[in-house]
Amino acid sequence: MDGSLKKLLLLLLLIPNLVMAETYNCQYKWDDKKYEVTFERKEVNMDGKTYTFFLYKQKNDLKLESSDTLEEILHEDDKYLILGTPGLNDFKVFRTIWIDKNNNKFRMTTIKEPKESFNENNNSEIISHGIHGVVDGICNH
């Protein structure tokens, strides 16, 4: 082993474990307009414990009120990352995001509280049967 390789190996062994940020940069279309969203793994300390979330950042302004949120990890393995978060506006919703790590695709949807789905006036084309939009897109990881 030459001297420079030994120094590099020694340097790598002495550096504490580096936490690499895991980020998914995703794009999707909604009403013929392209949108970009980023999901970045974050550790958050609360009440003396460390929790891992994904920070949701919408890069384009939406007509709907949207803001950066911490998405809870509902499921994660080598193939899939499934995130979710509740939202409260004029009505209660729950957003889910399913990222296929192998194919770099994702699907995002929001469902509305059940009591509205069983409402006899539930004939809206915008929020039909409690589904508040579904988008499919691609991600770069």
N, C-alpha and C positions, 0 to 999 in steps of 0.2 A: 504494500500500500504506500503510495507516495505521500509526502508531507501535507499537501493541500487537501487530499481526500481524508486524511486522518483529522485535520483541523475541522473540516466540514462535518464529519461524523461526530466529533466531540461537541461541536457547537449545537448540533441537532439534539444531542442527548442532554445538554445542559439547559436548553430552552424549555420552560414549563409548557405543558400541553396548551397549544393555541386553540381557541375555540373559533372554528371557521363559521362564518355566517352562512346560513342556508337560505337562499333567496330564489323565488320563482317569479319571473317577469312574464306576465300573461297578457294576451290580447283577445278581444272578442268584439263582435258586432251586435249592435242593438239599434233597431230602426235605421238601418243602413249607415250607421256611423260607427267608426272604430273607437274602442275604448281600451285603455291600458290599466292594469292593476298589478300591484306587487304584493307578494306574501313573503315576509321575512321572519325567520325564526328569532325569537327574543326570549330571554330569561328575565323574569320579573320577581322581585323579592316582596312578599307580602306576609305580614304576621310571622316573621322569622323563618319562612319557608320559601324555597325557590320553585317557581312554576314556569313551565315552558308554554309559550303561545306563538302564534304567527301574527305579526302586525300586517293588517290589511290597509293598503294605501291606494286609493283611486287616483290615478294621474290626471284624468280628464274630469272636468266638472260635469255632473249629471244634473238633469232637471230635478230629479228626486233628491231629497236631502240625504247626502252621504258624507261620512266623515271617516277618518282613520279609526280602526277598531282593533282590539285584540281578539283574534279568533281562537277559540278553544280547540285543542286537538281531540277529536272524537275517536279517531282510529288512525294508526300509522303502522305500516310494515314496509318491506322492501319494494312493494309494487304500488301501494296507494297511500295517499295522505288525505284524510277527510277532516274538514274544519267546520266549525259552526259557532254561531253567536246569536243571541236574541237581540231584537231591536224594538224600541218603543217609539212610535210616532202617534199619529191619529189612531192607529190600530197596532196590535201586537203582532210581530212577525218573528220568524226564526230563519236565518240565512244558513245554507249549507253549501260547502265548496268541496268538490271531489276532484283531486288531482291524481292523474295516472302518471306515475313517475317514469315508467318505461316508455310510454308513447308520447309524453310531453303534451297531453291534452287535459282539459279541465271542463267541468260543468258546474255552474253556479245557479242556485235557485233560492227563492224565499217563499216560505209558506206562511199563510195567515192563520191567526187563532181559529180553532175549530168552531166556535159558536157562530162565526160569520159564514162558514161553509154550510151550515144547516138552516140558514136564514132563507125564508121563502122569496125574499127580494134579491137573492144571490144570482142575478142574471147579467152581471157586469162582464163585458168582454175584457176589461183591463185586469180584473182580479176574479177570474173564473174559478169557482169551487175552491177557493183558498190558495190557489197558486198565484204568486205575484212575480211572474217572469222567470224564464229559464234561458240561460245563455250557454253556448258551447264555445270553447276557444282553445288556443294553443299556448304553451308556456316554454320559456327558455330557462334552463336550470344551470 
